[in-house]
Amino acid sequence: MTALPRGGAPAEALAAVEASIEDRWRSFLAEYEVAAGTKDETDLAESVVADTSVFEWRVVDAAFDRLTCTDCGNGLGSGPVGCEKCDQANGFRFAAMETDRPATPPGTEHGLRVATAVARIRHRYGARARCGFELGLPLLLGGELPGTAQAQAYRAAINKLTEEECERVTSFEEVTRLSSRRVR
């Protein structure tokens, strides 16, 4: 599981999403009658990442978790920016299927998917992107999708923070409070 340094509700939401990724992978293995920790599991994970567009995003993320980049030695898709194989794999991650959960606005699952990717491989993204996506995790997990105006307001407020503040805040309310004291 990924430890989210900022803690609070974003860290709790990420833990819940990661648990859902693992639950979905266990179900996926059962569908294919594959045992965890075997070569068959690795082979299945490789077949998933060979065409991510035909699998649900939680299955794709779980498959990446089980594979290692042959160039950098990190988890496939999670190595440093500039590792060509990881850059390519991370891009393919976003081709996975995203089906909105019942009673959520269209696009909520996409938002959750992107926010989860940013939070799980945060070293690949800047401080402001991490801040916005990680703080959005609890809302998205709860089935809320901020409208364009709200998202733009959050972004403008985050842009007024220092990078250190971006890493420390644990809610959009805290962002708003800190940013209201500054002009940029």
Buried (B, 14 or more C-beta within 10 A) or exposed (E): EBEBEBEBBBBBBBBEBBEBBBEBBEEBBEEEEBEEEEEBBBEBBEEBBEEBEEBBBBBBBBBBBBBEBEEBEBBBBBBEEEBEBBBEBBEBBBEBBBEBEEEBEEEBBBBBBBBBBBBBBBEBBEBBBBBBBBBBBBBBBEBBBBEEEEBEBBBEBBBBBEEEBBBBBBBBEBBBEBBEEEEE
